[in-house]
Amino acid sequence: MTPPLIAVLDYGIGNLSSAQKALVRSGADARLTRDPGLARDAAGVVLPGVGAFGACMDALRAAQLEDVVYESVASQRPFMGICVGMQMLFTSSVESPGAAGLDVIHGTVELIEGNVRRPQMQWNELHVENEDPLFVGLPKTPWVYFVHSYSAVPTDSSVVVATCEYGKNLTAVVRQKNVVATQFHPEKSAKDGLALLANFVASCSGASRE
């Protein structure tokens, strides 16, 4: 079986190759790219992100990849955001006032509250609130690796698939139709993280190309 082509959007922020390499290990023909043509040909698209919300949004726009995100989402092909890549899918973030997010998922990204260390930089347990193909074959409460100081608060809470407890319940995974996103780093989450990525790759194998 031919591995599905997955475009990992390369906008020059952070170590984006770690997500690409993990997707390859999970069975994909994953390629770092800023080529809109390759992204259009791909069976799935991934938006990773590391760093500050505003800087990532600026870099995405400077790389002329914002429209690629919108086109990929509208095509109904599997689309995945990772860490700040998840936050970028929201309307805005208090981390970067005035910086517009992609607004694919309505809501804001808020500072983690409570008497906890920021960032949350640790392994934590996921509480899966709604069944999702991303978690097929995974333990009931997977352990995954987080590095973040801000947490997404969607306007429509029904998009929340999984949470984690860190001072309060934080959004860990969201799903809106073909768009899924994780606040944690699956590429750094050992066996469970790779299994989750393999499920995303499987969803791309079943996706028709435009």
Secondary structure, DSSP 8 states (H G I E B T S, - for coil): ----EEEEE--S-S-THHHHHHHHHTT-EEEEE--HHHHHH-SEEEE---S-HHHHHHHHHHTT-HHHHHHHHHTT--EEEETHHHHHTSSEETTSTT-----SS-EEEEE--SSS-SSEEEEEE-EE-S--GGGTTS-SS-EEEEEESEEEEESSGGGEEEEEESSSEEEEEEEETTEEEESS-GGGSHHHHHHHHHHHHHHHHTS---
